[in-house]
Amino acid sequence: MTLDVNTLYTITILVMALLGLLLILVWLQNRGMRALAWWGAAYLVGGMSVWLLGSQGTLSDLLSIDLANALLFIACGLTWSGARLFDGRGIKPVAMLIGTFMWVGACQIPSFMSSMDARVILSSLIISGYTMVIAFEFWRGRAEPLGSRWPAIVVLGAHSALFMLRVPFALASSDESLALGGGWFAIIALESLLYAIAFAVIVVAMTKERMELKHKKSALSDPLTGIANRRALFDEALVRLEPERRDPRPLAVVLFDLDRFKRINDRFGHAVGDKVLRLFTEKATANLRSADLLGRLGGEEFAAILSGVELSTAFMHAEQIRIAFAASARTIDGHRVAATVSAGIALLAASEADVDSLLARADQALYVAKSRGRDRVEIAEIDRPHAWQPVAEEWNPALARTGAASRLAADTIVPSPTIAPGEIIPIRKVGIH
């Protein structure tokens, strides 16, 4: 059975109209995805263009050629704008309509309108160019882990290549093969129909993937600070302890607890308390490596996982965080808050594989810091024989990061005291905050 071009046109018009309405309906259910609205509009405009193109011979050339192609290029521009919006980039109205401007300008030239080859070549180059820049927009956002992004790039690339092939074909073929009803025209019509279906399916899949990633990220992040929550932190700790992923060097855990945080909330209000928590997150993130993971365990308790570090490195990072936070949290919103933080460090040797005991040792060290007066970093008892303290001048970079070194007296923020190897500190957990 032979499927003629008119039937293909009718099917294409119906499919594009339905896909356009579908995309707009999906957008109405999730207004945050504005790209879907632009893509839906592109399908509706494209469907109108296909209807006009299929009306050649019954409508004037002004409508069936000039206006039809102008609408087609507007649809391409809308699709490109949707791709930019999808990855958080802005709309460029002039660039979006440049293909339409080129076509309208060329239509004012009599020799252009009288040449089928010229019209086919220009329209093919415009469509191919738009499709390539749409593929490029998706490629630019490849850092986002969306599996559907790569099929979109492949489909767009193939569509662009097919229209680019029309250029040499137009130069080598007769006008009859390019006209409505010609063999090449039937191929283009069928491919465009398949492309329209594939692109709509892929962009809906991409949108769904993004929403799932967003929900997953929300489930694994703390809503106030934006860092990992307790579940995400423990999951990552277990992953880093897997034999195939273990770093041969030790893994360190640092537990942080903001000193007297309940008193800050009671005295200054929860709004100030929330700002203290966010400020600590900011300073901790700034003083950790990109490979380190910071998480909020709950309330005013935080933890950091440092892979492949020696005790000296973990201690230095913890002290930098303590000093930077104390310097920045002296005054918040005009209130003299003077917030500080205590920390406990434990080191997991390469031969160990028990994260629970590691956390228990870090927690023990944290309580030692609390019992010794707070605003200090302590090391787990078992790790104290390896304790290391840098000389005083090594703390200058930490103070410089806070931007407040000039306002601090020399004796107001100092490194935690040296721990004698093997020293045992009694732990009193009652009444410590």
Secondary structure, DSSP 8 states (H G I E B T S, - for coil): ----HHHHHHHHHHHHHHHHHHHHHHHHH-TT-HHHHHHHHHHHHHHHHHHHHTTBTTB-HIIIIIIHHHHHHHHHHHHHHHHHHHTT----HHHHTHHHHHHHHHTT-HHHHT-HHHHHHHHHHHHHHHHHHHHHHHHHTTTS--TTHHHHHHHHHHHHHHHHHHHHHHHHS-HHHHSTTSHHHHHHHHHHHHHHHHHHHHHHHHHHHHHHHHHHHHHTB-TTT-SB-HHHHHHHHHHHTSGGG--SS-EEEEEEEETTHHHHHHHH-HHHHHHHHHHHHHHHHHTS-TT-EEEEEETTEEEEEEES--HHHHHHHHHHHHHHHHHHTSEETTEE----EEEEEEEE-TT---HHHHHHHHHHHHHHHHHTTSSSEEE-GGGGGG-----GGGGHHHHHHHT-GGGS-TTTS-------TT-------TT--
